[in-house]
């Protein structure tokens, strides 16, 4: 149930960022947002996807105006992808809405319940 809810949330949030954005591309957008400008091959390595899949997703994100290509300062022949101003704005808006929603969901939880959840999620994330 938890994983189904997470998948549904990812689909919903992706659509809030852009109506044509699929959850897999949303995940890639988040990776670029969190890690900063990356080469396509770096994204392929981090996601475990083949380069052609990553390339298609990058192209879609660029076409949607959420990512942009920029010269790689370490290699003049290469390009990095980074968030566009629109991508940054949309992610900030969606993240603010999610924080507000989660705050409302957890408002009635005790401090101990929140501490237990944080501890157990940390434990879950260490084992995977």
N, C-alpha and C positions, 0 to 999 in steps of 0.2 A: 504494500500500500504506500509506504513512504517513497519508494522509487517511482511508482506511478504518479504520485502527487508531484514529485520533483520534475518528472518529465513534462507533466501538464503545465506546471509553473514555467518551465523553460520555454515551452511553446508560446504561452501567453506573454511572457516578458519579451521574447523575441519580436512578437507582433507589435508590442508597444514601442519598441525601438524603431521598427519600420514594418509596415504591413507585409512586405515581400521577403522579410528575413526569416530563414528557417533556423531551428534550434542549433543545428551543427555549426552554421556560420556565426550564430550568436556566440557560441562557445569560443570560436576563433577570435571574434571581435573582443571578447573579454580578455583573452590571453594577450592580445596586443595591447589592450588598455592597461593590463596589470604589469606587463614586462617591458613595455616601451617598444620602439621601432625594432623590427626583426626582419631578417631575410626569409623568403619563402621556404628555403630548405631548413631553416631553424624551426619554423612552425611545423613543418612535416616531421622533423625529428621529435619535437615535443608532443605532438598529437598522436604519433604512430601511424599517420595516414601517408599514403603515397603522394609523391610530389604533384602528380597531375590532379588529384582530388583537391589538394591544398591550393593549387594554382586556380582551379575553377572557383573555389570558394572566395579566394582573394579577389578575383575578377568580379564576382557578384557583389562583394562588399564595396569595391571601388565604384562599380556602376551605380550602386545605391547611394553613393556619396558618403559612406561611413568610414572608409579607409582611403588613404592616398599613398601613392608611391613617391619615394624621395631618394635622392642619391645616397649611396652608402659612403660615409666619410672615410671608411677604412679601405674601400676598393671602388675606384671610380667607374669600373665596369658594371658593378652590381647595384641593385636597388633594394631598399628596405621599405616595408610597409609600416604605416603609422596611422593613428586615429586622425581623421579630418576634424575640423572644427565642428561640423554637424554631428559626427560620430561621438565626439566628446560631450557635446550638449545633450544629445539623446540619452547617452549612458548615464550622465549625471542626473537627468530628470527621472529616469526609470529607477535608478538606485535610491534616490530620495523617496520616491513613492513606495518602494519595497521596504525601506527602513521604517517609514510611517506605518505601513501595514503590519510589519513584524512587531513594532512597538505596541500596537493595539492588541495583537494576539498574545503577547507576553505580559501585558499590563497587569493581569490578575495573578500571574505566577509569583510564588514566593522567591525571595533571594536564594534560598537553598535549592529550590527546583531549578532555577536558572544556572546555578553553580553546578548542579548535578548534570544538567544537559550539556553544558560546556565541557565538563570533564569527560563524559561518555562519548561525545562527538569527537573530542581529541583522541580518545582511546580508539574509536572506530577508524579514524583517519590514519593512525599509526600502523594499523594492521593491514592496510590495503596497499 
